[in-house]
Amino acid sequence: MKNRFYLTSAHGYLGTNVVWHRHEGCGYHTDLDQAHVYTLKQAQEYWADSHGDCLPISADHVDALAVWKVDCQYIPKESQIIDGVYGYVAYEKKKWDGNDVYWMNRYSYPTTDFSQASTLDEVEAQAFLNSDKNFIIIPRYIAEKVKRRTFDYRQINKRKMVFGAGLKTPEIVKKLQRKKSEPKHRFNCPCCGRITWQDNPYDYEGCRNLNCDEWSVHA
């Protein structure tokens, strides 16, 4: 296992894509080729410093599962069939995964995986354009120029990609996780001493002991 890690951004996900810290901390991006690469020691430190908001993941595992996708902002919004150009792809109108488009695959359902997009010649592209108005057709080379490697958050496997890669949950993250798992606040009844857990952290709302003078229907 190589000493390489990517760090997720606290901004969460864009569609199904993980958002990563960019190189040298210059913002964040879904493009893996723009993600900063951290050592194991650095990844462990950033995980703790972020209080768990940013999760380091083994870059080797991520790279192995990366998928080529195309952002709708960087391709034509109208069909383009150009004389002399061979090779076209079609993407579905008004359907996105975050900003990524769904490509026509003649053998299956539309997919965001650009490597699975079917290539059409000029005759096929024109025929497809005439028969199905739900797709936009563009030269493949245009999409090839702007495709990027992404990683689906549903592929995250902490057991393999985090702990199996040598990382350990920081103590501060463990404490925060325990706090989140027990959001209620503890009180001891001033009358019988029974422990009561309640949402209100400031005012005692009464005891759950029916035989106690402090008993409350709200407790």
Secondary structure, 3 states (H helix, E strand, C coil): CCCCEEEEEEEEEECCEEEEEEHHHCCEECCHHHECCECHHHHHHHHHHCCCCCCEEEHHHHHHCCEEECEHHHCCCCCCCCCCCCCEEEEEEEEEECCEEEECCCCCCCECCHHHCCCECHHHHHHHHHHCCCEEEEEHHHHHHHCEEECEHHHCCHHHHHHCCCCCCCHHHHHHHHHHHCCCEEEECCCCCCEEEECCCCCCCCECCCCCCCECCCC
